[in-house]
């Protein structure tokens, strides 16, 4: 019987159809694949449809899960944002004279702590307005903590006023006013009484500014040994140590140099155990007057 091959396939092609045979029920796959019958093709199509439907359902489930998670987080955020419920913590560092309760109150934190309801910028703005606070940083830390870092203003000297004493920080700002000196061991600036000083005022007297600048230029150990600075004579400021030693400062100019000479002379006096009446810390011609 004469044989024919399909589509010009060579004689060695695997499949042949006898002459006159009906090929309506035969479907050919890709090259080298077994041809599929019409029934098999329908089964394969149904299988692919099921796979597509299952993949569609899986995608819809994932979308619903994501939407549900986002909605849940949003609802939780709304609850934490507007309901008076505690959440998270506020950690305070650097405060010395200000108790934690005062820091929280000044920062605007209510009786309960909810970090979602707190604004770090607002907290910082409120704290820097307090005269007891010199520098402050407010930062969020994951997941639910706010860190407050405070550098308090420290009294560097006490100034006599008409009605008491004003405590001055290193910028010359009045940070406290008291009818009498109490609780702070800092030098007192004497020889001149200031008019009424209020909280937040700044010194505008040059001799007092020079005295304050001299104290600030000293090392902490030497500054702590200064008990008083008399500014009664603007051309001859005199500091007194806790041991009663007089330190002549001239008009208080060249502050850094005078502070450096002061430390050198005091160290030498302590090392040699000298009995001194006074020292003059003129940078050009220092004087040590023995008793």
KOLMARSE-176761 format. One record per residue (C-alpha): x, y, z. Coordinates in nm, 4 decimals, m for minus. Example, Ala and Ser with C-alpha at 12.3 -4.5 7.8 and 13.67 -1.06 7.14 Angstrom:
2
+----------+----------+----------+
|        X |        Y |        Z |
+----------+----------+----------+
|   1.2300 |  m0.4500 |   0.7800 |
|   1.3670 |  m0.1060 |   0.7140 |
+----------+----------+----------+
//
This chain:
291
+----------+----------+----------+
|        X |        Y |        Z |
+----------+----------+----------+
|   0.0000 |   0.0000 |   0.0000 |
|   0.1324 |   0.3457 |  m0.0910 |
|   0.2282 |   0.5587 |   0.2150 |
|   0.2270 |   0.9361 |   0.2469 |
|   0.3982 |   1.1450 |   0.5107 |
|   0.2623 |   1.4749 |   0.6430 |
|   0.4075 |   1.8273 |   0.5828 |
|   0.6928 |   1.6945 |   0.3795 |
|   0.8361 |   1.4919 |   0.6684 |
|   1.1105 |   1.2487 |   0.5653 |
|   1.0420 |   0.8802 |   0.5287 |
|   1.1889 |   0.8144 |   0.8716 |
|   0.9133 |   1.0260 |   1.0365 |
|   0.7528 |   0.8412 |   1.3226 |
|   0.3842 |   0.8661 |   1.2271 |
|   0.2041 |   0.7989 |   0.8986 |
|  m0.1599 |   0.8149 |   0.7999 |
|  m0.2870 |   0.5700 |   0.5460 |
|  m0.4120 |   0.7151 |   0.2215 |
|  m0.7748 |   0.8244 |   0.2496 |
|  m0.7750 |   0.8153 |   0.6303 |
|  m0.9719 |   1.0873 |   0.8147 |
|  m0.7421 |   1.2871 |   1.0463 |
|  m1.0073 |   1.5090 |   1.2099 |
|  m0.9712 |   1.3317 |   1.5451 |
|  m0.5943 |   1.3729 |   1.5579 |
|  m0.4076 |   1.6835 |   1.6857 |
|  m0.0355 |   1.7181 |   1.6671 |
|   0.1651 |   1.8664 |   1.9530 |
|   0.5037 |   2.0369 |   1.9336 |
|   0.7887 |   1.8895 |   1.7363 |
|   0.8911 |   1.5496 |   1.8619 |
|   0.5816 |   1.5136 |   2.0867 |
|   0.3151 |   1.2463 |   2.0744 |
|   0.0064 |   1.3873 |   1.8960 |
|  m0.3025 |   1.4403 |   2.1186 |
|  m0.6473 |   1.3170 |   2.0400 |
|  m0.9375 |   1.5610 |   2.0590 |
|  m1.0516 |   1.4118 |   2.3923 |
|  m0.7046 |   1.4428 |   2.5395 |
|  m0.6842 |   1.8031 |   2.4227 |
|  m1.0112 |   1.8868 |   2.5999 |
|  m0.8888 |   1.7206 |   2.9195 |
|  m0.5664 |   1.9223 |   2.9018 |
|  m0.7583 |   2.2454 |   2.8491 |
|  m0.9824 |   2.1736 |   3.1492 |
|  m0.6746 |   2.1014 |   3.3615 |
|  m0.5146 |   2.4319 |   3.2634 |
|  m0.8383 |   2.6176 |   3.3381 |
|  m0.8474 |   2.4624 |   3.6867 |
|  m0.4861 |   2.5666 |   3.7432 |
|  m0.5641 |   2.9221 |   3.6354 |
|  m0.8675 |   2.9360 |   3.8647 |
|  m0.6619 |   2.8037 |   4.1583 |
|  m0.3852 |   3.0547 |   4.0910 |
|  m0.6455 |   3.3314 |   4.0743 |
|  m0.7938 |   3.2210 |   4.4078 |
|  m0.4474 |   3.2123 |   4.5657 |
|  m0.3736 |   3.5634 |   4.4409 |
|  m0.7066 |   3.6902 |   4.5724 |
|  m0.6404 |   3.5281 |   4.9119 |
|  m0.2981 |   3.6950 |   4.9296 |
|  m0.4471 |   4.0320 |   4.8365 |
|  m0.7161 |   3.9914 |   5.1012 |
|  m0.4542 |   3.8950 |   5.3602 |
|  m0.2451 |   4.2019 |   5.2770 |
|  m0.5506 |   4.4282 |   5.2837 |
|  m0.6593 |   4.2744 |   5.6143 |
|  m0.3143 |   4.3239 |   5.7672 |
|  m0.2986 |   4.6874 |   5.6530 |
|  m0.6501 |   4.7520 |   5.7807 |
|  m0.5645 |   4.5905 |   6.1137 |
|  m0.2536 |   4.8040 |   6.1549 |
|  m0.4508 |   5.1158 |   6.0626 |
|  m0.7262 |   5.0378 |   6.3137 |
|  m0.4652 |   4.9702 |   6.5835 |
|  m0.2949 |   5.2999 |   6.5014 |
|  m0.6281 |   5.4840 |   6.5275 |
|  m0.6951 |   5.3283 |   6.8673 |
|  m0.3483 |   5.4200 |   6.9956 |
|  m0.3666 |   5.7654 |   6.8403 |
|  m0.6927 |   5.8793 |   6.9935 |
|  m0.7715 |   5.6629 |   7.2967 |
|  m0.6145 |   5.7405 |   7.6379 |
|  m0.4268 |   5.4118 |   7.6577 |
|  m0.0609 |   5.3687 |   7.7619 |
|   0.1817 |   5.2529 |   7.4954 |
|   0.5615 |   5.2632 |   7.4908 |
|   0.7962 |   5.4526 |   7.7207 |
|   0.9887 |   5.7793 |   7.7575 |
|   1.3514 |   5.7464 |   7.8723 |
|   1.5154 |   6.0576 |   8.0234 |
|   1.8916 |   6.1030 |   8.0505 |
|   2.1159 |   6.3857 |   8.1702 |
|   1.8787 |   6.5482 |   8.4172 |
|   2.0244 |   6.6247 |   8.7583 |
|   1.8223 |   6.8787 |   8.9524 |
|   1.5073 |   6.8237 |   8.7471 |
|   1.3197 |   6.5077 |   8.8526 |
|   1.1832 |   6.2851 |   8.5764 |
|   0.8294 |   6.3885 |   8.6707 |
|   0.9140 |   6.7547 |   8.6090 |
|   1.0725 |   6.6765 |   8.2736 |
|   0.7631 |   6.4846 |   8.1613 |
|   0.5319 |   6.7599 |   8.2815 |
|   0.7289 |   7.0355 |   8.1071 |
|   0.7461 |   6.8256 |   7.7880 |
|   0.3670 |   6.7949 |   7.7860 |
|   0.3466 |   6.4202 |   7.8544 |
|   0.0125 |   6.3292 |   8.0200 |
|  m0.0250 |   6.1030 |   8.3221 |
|  m0.0124 |   5.8020 |   8.0894 |
|   0.2654 |   5.7591 |   7.8316 |
|   0.1548 |   5.6925 |   7.4740 |
|   0.4405 |   5.7532 |   7.2303 |
|   0.2031 |   5.7464 |   6.9301 |
|   0.0271 |   6.0561 |   7.0628 |
|   0.3498 |   6.2448 |   7.1405 |
|   0.5343 |   6.4768 |   6.9020 |
|   0.9110 |   6.4837 |   6.9529 |
|   0.9390 |   6.8334 |   6.8026 |
|   0.6682 |   6.9687 |   7.0335 |
|   0.8321 |   6.8055 |   7.3349 |
|   1.1648 |   6.9659 |   7.2463 |
|   1.0087 |   7.3104 |   7.1924 |
|   0.8435 |   7.2961 |   7.5340 |
|   1.1608 |   7.1819 |   7.7098 |
|   1.3929 |   7.4456 |   7.5610 |
|   1.1585 |   7.7165 |   7.6912 |
|   1.2289 |   7.6021 |   8.0465 |
|   1.5136 |   7.8087 |   8.1940 |
|   1.6523 |   7.5049 |   8.3726 |
|   1.7219 |   7.3360 |   8.0392 |
|   2.0277 |   7.4373 |   7.8383 |
|   2.0276 |   7.1834 |   7.5563 |
|   1.7855 |   6.9032 |   7.4758 |
|   1.7496 |   6.6317 |   7.2123 |
|   1.4325 |   6.4253 |   7.1685 |
|   1.4522 |   6.1151 |   6.9490 |
|   1.2309 |   5.8184 |   6.8668 |
|   1.3769 |   5.4712 |   6.8974 |
|   1.2132 |   5.1643 |   6.7429 |
|   0.9772 |   5.0143 |   6.8320 |
|   0.8057 |   5.2281 |   7.0971 |
|   1.0516 |   5.4435 |   7.2910 |
|   1.1226 |   5.8163 |   7.3024 |
|   1.4657 |   5.9204 |   7.4335 |
|   1.5066 |   6.2625 |   7.5941 |
|   1.8667 |   6.3808 |   7.6395 |
|   1.8946 |   6.6898 |   7.8624 |
|   2.1825 |   6.9185 |   7.9494 |
|   2.0694 |   7.1334 |   8.2381 |
|   2.1799 |   7.4897 |   8.2896 |
|   2.4251 |   7.5079 |   8.5774 |
|   2.4716 |   7.8090 |   8.8023 |
|   2.8234 |   7.9495 |   8.7534 |
|   2.7941 |   8.2398 |   8.9954 |
|   2.5610 |   8.4238 |   9.2305 |
|   2.4956 |   8.7964 |   9.1836 |
|   2.3652 |   9.0311 |   9.4517 |
|   2.0440 |   9.2154 |   9.3634 |
|   1.8370 |   9.4769 |   9.5447 |
|   1.6038 |   9.2101 |   9.6799 |
|   1.8190 |   8.9006 |   9.7096 |
|   2.0416 |   8.6908 |   9.4882 |
|   2.0281 |   8.5835 |   9.1264 |
|   2.1867 |   8.2608 |   9.0031 |
|   2.3658 |   8.3070 |   8.6704 |
|   2.4655 |   8.0397 |   8.4183 |
|   2.7695 |   8.0497 |   8.1898 |
|   2.5813 |   8.2567 |   7.9309 |
|   2.4963 |   8.5286 |   8.1840 |
|   2.1307 |   8.4257 |   8.1990 |
|   1.9392 |   8.4391 |   8.5267 |
|   1.8182 |   8.0854 |   8.5934 |
|   1.6956 |   8.1305 |   8.9523 |
|   1.6164 |   8.4105 |   9.1960 |
|   1.6236 |   8.3567 |   9.5727 |
|   1.5931 |   8.5863 |   9.8757 |
|   1.9064 |   8.4261 |  10.0200 |
|   2.1865 |   8.1953 |   9.9079 |
|   2.1109 |   7.8295 |   9.9569 |
|   2.1989 |   7.4914 |   9.8185 |
|   2.4556 |   7.5902 |   9.5528 |
|   2.8324 |   7.6157 |   9.6075 |
|   2.9336 |   7.8658 |   9.3396 |
|   3.1326 |   8.1898 |   9.3592 |
|   2.9511 |   8.5063 |   9.4556 |
|   3.0141 |   8.8272 |   9.2630 |
|   3.0300 |   9.1158 |   9.5102 |
|   3.1054 |   9.4889 |   9.5047 |
|   2.8001 |   9.5873 |   9.3052 |
|   2.4293 |   9.5273 |   9.3426 |
|   2.2237 |   9.4825 |   9.0308 |
|   1.8762 |   9.6226 |   8.9892 |
|   1.5918 |   9.3763 |   8.9992 |
|   1.6787 |   9.0715 |   8.7885 |
|   1.4044 |   8.8404 |   8.6683 |
|   1.4182 |   8.4853 |   8.5399 |
|   1.5521 |   8.4826 |   8.1864 |
|   1.7234 |   8.8215 |   8.2123 |
|   2.0837 |   8.8541 |   8.0947 |
|   2.3641 |   9.0463 |   8.2614 |
|   2.4437 |   9.3731 |   8.0864 |
|   2.7177 |   9.4933 |   8.3232 |
|   3.0629 |   9.4627 |   8.1634 |
|   3.2578 |   9.4088 |   8.4865 |
|   3.0264 |   9.1255 |   8.5866 |
|   3.0524 |   8.9802 |   8.2375 |
|   3.4332 |   8.9856 |   8.2708 |
|   3.4148 |   8.8138 |   8.6086 |
|   3.1857 |   8.5469 |   8.4679 |
|   3.4097 |   8.4973 |   8.1633 |
|   3.7116 |   8.4501 |   8.3916 |
|   3.5319 |   8.1789 |   8.5890 |
|   3.4284 |   8.0068 |   8.2690 |
|   3.7881 |   8.0076 |   8.1390 |
|   3.9213 |   7.8271 |   8.4482 |
|   3.9373 |   7.4489 |   8.4698 |
|   3.6595 |   7.2980 |   8.6845 |
|   3.9009 |   7.2089 |   8.9661 |
|   4.0392 |   7.5629 |   8.9910 |
|   3.7000 |   7.7293 |   8.9404 |
|   3.5641 |   7.5314 |   9.2352 |
|   3.8343 |   7.6870 |   9.4563 |
|   3.7136 |   8.0425 |   9.3817 |
|   3.4777 |   8.1663 |   9.6514 |
|   3.4250 |   8.5288 |   9.5484 |
|   3.5042 |   8.7891 |   9.2849 |
|   3.4830 |   9.1543 |   9.3865 |
|   3.3990 |   9.3935 |   9.1028 |
|   3.3707 |   9.7117 |   9.3112 |
|   3.6646 |   9.8657 |   9.1245 |
|   3.6175 |   9.8071 |   8.7490 |
|   3.9911 |   9.8564 |   8.6920 |
|   4.0963 |   9.6077 |   8.9581 |
|   3.8825 |   9.2962 |   8.9875 |
|   3.9905 |   9.0697 |   9.2708 |
|   3.9075 |   8.7010 |   9.3109 |
|   3.9363 |   8.5200 |   9.6433 |
|   3.9996 |   8.1489 |   9.6865 |
|   3.8425 |   7.9353 |   9.9550 |
|   4.1826 |   7.9563 |  10.1331 |
|   4.1668 |   8.3361 |  10.1414 |
|   4.4262 |   8.3976 |   9.8685 |
|   4.3714 |   8.7165 |   9.6654 |
|   4.4005 |   8.6982 |   9.2854 |
|   4.4322 |   9.0375 |   9.1166 |
|   4.2687 |   9.0336 |   8.7724 |
|   4.3196 |   9.3926 |   8.6571 |
|   4.0247 |   9.5110 |   8.4492 |
|   3.9430 |   9.1519 |   8.3523 |
|   4.0620 |   9.1700 |   7.9925 |
|   4.2607 |   8.8905 |   7.8226 |
|   4.0507 |   8.6397 |   8.0113 |
|   4.2010 |   8.3190 |   7.8715 |
|   4.5577 |   8.4338 |   7.9415 |
|   4.4753 |   8.5423 |   8.2968 |
|   4.3033 |   8.2101 |   8.3634 |
|   4.6082 |   8.0206 |   8.2355 |
|   4.8470 |   8.2256 |   8.4553 |
|   4.6168 |   8.1697 |   8.7533 |
|   4.6359 |   7.7927 |   8.7187 |
|   5.0142 |   7.7919 |   8.6737 |
|   5.0750 |   8.0069 |   8.9826 |
|   4.8298 |   7.8162 |   9.2020 |
|   4.9881 |   7.4841 |   9.1030 |
|   5.3359 |   7.6185 |   9.1838 |
|   5.2204 |   7.7568 |   9.5197 |
|   5.0616 |   7.4237 |   9.6120 |
|   5.3687 |   7.2256 |   9.5041 |
|   5.6136 |   7.4438 |   9.7010 |
|   5.3701 |   7.5005 |   9.9881 |
|   5.4363 |   7.8745 |   9.9839 |
|   5.2706 |   8.1248 |  10.2161 |
|   5.1301 |   8.3866 |   9.9803 |
|   4.9537 |   8.7162 |  10.0435 |
|   4.8269 |   8.7690 |   9.6889 |
|   4.9084 |   8.7034 |   9.3246 |
|   4.8697 |   8.9282 |   9.0230 |
|   4.7902 |   8.7350 |   8.7064 |
|   4.8897 |   9.0048 |   8.4590 |
|   4.9971 |   8.7939 |   8.1576 |
|   5.2850 |   9.0327 |   8.0828 |
|   5.4231 |   9.0514 |   8.4388 |
|   5.2795 |   8.8015 |   8.6890 |
|   5.3470 |   8.8762 |   9.0563 |
|   5.3569 |   8.6435 |   9.3570 |
|   5.3554 |   8.8408 |   9.6841 |
|   5.4700 |   8.6359 |   9.9801 |
|   5.3630 |   8.7107 |  10.3349 |
+----------+----------+----------+
//
